Amino acid sequence: MADTPAPSPVKILDKTLRILKLFGPESPEWGVTELAAHAGMPKSTVYRVLRVLLLHEFLAQDAVTRRFRLGIGALELGRRAYEGMELRQVALPVLNRLAALSGETVTLQVLNQQADQVVCVERAQRQSGLRLIMEIGSTAPLHAGSSSKALLAYLPPERIEAVIRRGLPALTSHTITDPQQLRADLAETRRRGYAVSFGETDEGAAGISVPVFDRHGDAVASLTIAGPITRMNQASMLKYVDLALDGARQIAQDLHLQFFGIPHRVVTGVTAHGTPA
């Protein structure tokens, strides 16, 4: 007799989500038999799903009753979703204010962990500002540009090295492609609390980016002020540094997050990794 085909990953995922959705305020705890009956699945299937959810801490099991309830993994995922939605709402007025004060494009980026990219989730721009590639929804690699480096610099060292091992392709003639140079740039970003870019992702464009940290000390977003190098040069960059620092501080405060590690003013000058384009 032929073997029974294994369920597809999509079907397994569907079963997992159906089980998770049964946990709520009215039914916070379930036993295996109850879950199987309500989900319309064999107990063996439910048990396999529960084991995986326990492994990833999306569920917890009472040591005495052996019943299941939502775990810290589910709570953490909900927290991230809530803060992610609130982040854009809180950030947009700040971005609009900075765009009006600077006369430049101001964007907010978050990290895409799976793809090792940053994603632009919000932006504000004065009417006559420079049209940059970083539109809402657009992405950039983690090694290039101030918005990316402001997040990459605060990842664990092993994550930084993994990005370097995958290669540092050039987007322009000013993209950092040397591993040692990138490590030094990231170290400088951590020291002063912000990242700079001169033509790394767009020829003729410069940017200053400040990370926004959550209550756990993780960089969850980067706030960027970007414009043409003719206006955002080394001589004028300090003005944009102060604006970006204040904006990131305001977003963190409005989110009721603790603002970690960003000094009010720690530099007397700005240096790029090479000669500006």
N, C-alpha and C positions, 0 to 999 in steps of 0.2 A: 504494500500500500504506500502511495506517495506521501512524503512528509507534508505536514500542514505549513503553508507559507508563513513566514514571519510577518507580523504586522508592520506596515510602513511607518517610518518616523513621523509622518504627518498624523497618522491615526493615533500613535502613542502620545504625541503632543496634545491632540484633541482630548484624549482620555484624561491626561494629567490636568489640563486646564478645567475640565468639567468637574473633576474631584476637588480642585482648589476652590472653585466657585461655591461649593457647598458650605464652606466655612464662612460664618458671618455672625453678626450680633445675636441673632435668634438661635443659632446652632453653632456655638463656638467649638464644641468638642464632638468627635465622632469615633465610633468603633469600626473595625473592618467590616463586620457583617452589615451594619447600618449603611456605611458608605456604598457597599456593593449593591444593596437593595435600591437605594436612592439614585445611584448612578446607572443602574441597569447593566452592571458588569460582573463577570465572575470574580469571586473572592481572590483567586490567585492573581488575576490581573491587577486588582486594587492593591493587593499586598506588594506587588513588584513596584507599582507607582509610588506607594507610600515609602518604600525603602529608599528610593532615589530622592524624594522630597525631604526625607529625614537627613540624608547624607549632605544635602545642600542647605540644610537648616531652614527650609521653607515651611517645614512642619516640626513640631516637637511632640514627644510622647510622654505621658504621665507614667512615672515609674511604678505607681501602685495600681491605678485603674487601667493602664495600658491603652487609654484613649488618646486620640490625636487632636492637636490644636495648632493654630498658626504659629510659626517660629520667628526667630529674629531675622531670618533671611527675607521673609515676606514683609516684615516691618521695614527693613532697610530698603527694599525695592519700592515700597509705597512712599517712603520718605524722599527717595530720589525723584520719583515721578512728581510728587507735590512740589518739591523745591525747583525742579526743572520747569514746571508750568509757571510757578510764581516768579522765577528768575526773569523771564521775558517781560512780564507785566511790570515788575519793579524796575527793571533796567531801562525800559524805553524812555521814560521822562528824563532820566539821567543822561542818556545818549543824546536826546534832543537838546538838552541844556548845553552839553559839551560841544555839540556841533555848532550851536549858535555862538558860543564863546570863542571857539577855535576857528570857525569858518571852514572846517575840514570834515571829512567823512569819519564817523565814529561807529564802530561795530562791536558786537559781542559774540564770542566764539566759545563752544564747549568741545570737550574731547569725545571722539568716537573711539572707545576702547578697542572694539573688535577690528577696526580698519586702521588703527594708528594714524588717524587724521584729526584735524580740527574742523568743525562745522560752524558756519556762521548762522546764528539763530536770530539775530536782530541787528538793525543798522539805522543810522540817522545821518542825514546829509543836507548841507545847505544847497540851495537851488543851483548855484554856479560851481559847486565843488567838483573835484576830480572824480570821474567815473572809474571806480576800481573794479577788478574782477570779483572781489569778495562780496557777492550778492547773498541775500538770505537763502540758505540751503546749499550754498557752494562749499567746497572742501579744499583743504590744503594739507600737504604732507607735514609731519611733525618737525622736520628738521629745517624748514625754510620759512622765513618771515617772522616778524616779531610776535604776532598772535599765536603762532605755533610754539615758538621757543619759550614764551611766557608760561605755557603749560608743560612742555617737555622738561623744562628745567627742574620742576618739582615732582616729577615721577620718580619712583624708586630707581636706584642705579642700575639694577638688572634690566628694567624696562628701557632705560636710555640706551644701554648697550645692545639690546635686541633691535632697537630702531637703527642703530649704527650698523649692525651686522647685515641688516637687510639692504643696505646701500643708501647712499645720499645723492640721488640724481640731481643734476643741475636744472633749475627752471630758468635761470638767467645766467649771465656771466658773473654775477655777484653772489650766487647761492653758495653757501658753505658746503663743500663736498669733502673736506678733509676731516677725518674723525677727531684728531687732536685739536684742530681749530674749533670744531663744534663743541667739544668738551670744555674748552677754555671759555667759549662764549656763554655756555650754559652756567658755568661756575660764576662768571661775572654777572649774569642775570640774577642768580640767587643772592650774590653779595649786595647788589644795589637795589634789588627788588623790582626791576622792570627789564624788558627786552627791547632792543632796537633793531631796525632793519633798514638798510639802504639799498634798494633795488634787488632784493633777494628773490622776490616772487614776481615783481612787475618792474620792468626797466623804467627808471625815472620816478619811482614812487618810494616814499619812506614811511616808516611807522614806528610808533611807540606803544608798547602793550604792557599792561599791569595785570597780574593774576588776581582773581577774587577767590578767597578761601572760605570753606565751610567751617562749621563748628568743630570738625575733627582735624582741621589743619590741612585738608586736601584742597588743591587748586581745582575748582569746579568750572571756572570760566576765565576768559581773558578779555579785558576791555582794551580796545585799540583805537588810537587816533592816527589816521593815515592821510597823506596828501602828497603832492609833488615835491621832489627834493629841492626845487627852487624856493619853496616856502618853508619846508620842514628840513632845514639843514642843521649842521652841528651847532651853529651859533644860536639858533632859535629853539632848539629842542627842549631846553630846560622848562620853557613855558608850557609845553605840551606834557612834560613829565608831571608837573604839579597838577595840571588839569586831570590827567589820567588817574593819578593817585587819589585825588579828592573824589573822582567819580566812582572808582572801585570801592573806596571807603563808604560812600553813600549807599551803594547797592548792598554791601554787606550789612550795613546798619538797618536798612529798610527790610531786609530779609530776616532780621533778628539773628544774624549769624555773627560769630566772633570774628573780628578782623585780625588775622595773624600776620606778623612778620613784615609788614610793609611800612618802612620808615616814612615820616612826613617829608623829609628832605635829606638825602644822604650823599649827594654828589655835588661836585663843583664843575663838572664838565661831562660831556658825552663823547664816547669814542665808538666808531664803527669797526667792524672786523677788517675793513679794507678801505680803499679810497672810494668815496661816494660816486655813484654813476653821474 
